[in-house]
Each structure stands twice: as C-alpha cells, then as structure tokens.
Amino acid sequence: MLSKLKKNKWFKRLSNKYFLIILVFAAWMFYFDANSFFVHKELSDEIKELKNNKEYFQNEITNDKEFIEKLKDEDQMEKFARETYYLKKENEEIFIIEHQDSLKD
C-alpha cells in the first residue's frame, strides 16, 4: 500500500524537498514572522481607523472655525452666552421653562 502511494503523481510532488521547504517557508512567513499576514492586517486596520479619525477631526475643525466666525458678531456672541450660560443684562429677569418630558427623573 505504501509503495502504491509513493508511485502516485501528487504524492511525488508533495514530497519533493523543494516543495516542502517552500511550504514551510510560506507557513512561517504567513503565521510566525514578525511581519506576518495578521500583523499587516492589524496595521492596515489601524491605518484605516486613523484616516477616519483624521477626516472626522478635520470636519470638526472646519465646524469650529465657522462657529468662531459666527461668534465674532456681537449679536451672535450675546445669543450664545444667553442660551448656553444663562447670562443676562442688568435689570432683566430670565425665566427658564422646562417641560415635563425634558426633566430627568
């Protein structure tokens, strides 16, 4: 049975020492090397995530620049201060109305 297996064409090719060396080398490079496929995949995923973060932060910078340009106007700055920090002018009363569905329980 073993002699029959040794005569088989695919067994001869798979048992070739050069093929085995190449197979071991490929397995080593794919799994065990410091620059293996998995390390490259992890690094490329990290690069994609960083590019997405870069794009997000560039959009945020653009939005903040537009907001700063708006705040250069006195009326817009006053509106922002009144809405955000509940600032008021002298001799002025402010009433804050909270609806029942907006209150925290």
Buried (B, 14 or more C-beta within 10 A) or exposed (E): EEEEEEEEEEEEEEEEEEEEEEEEEEEEEEEEEEEBEEEEEEEEEEEEEEEEEEEEEEEEEEEEEEEEEEBEEEEEEEEBEBEEEEEEEEEEEEEEEEEEEEEEE
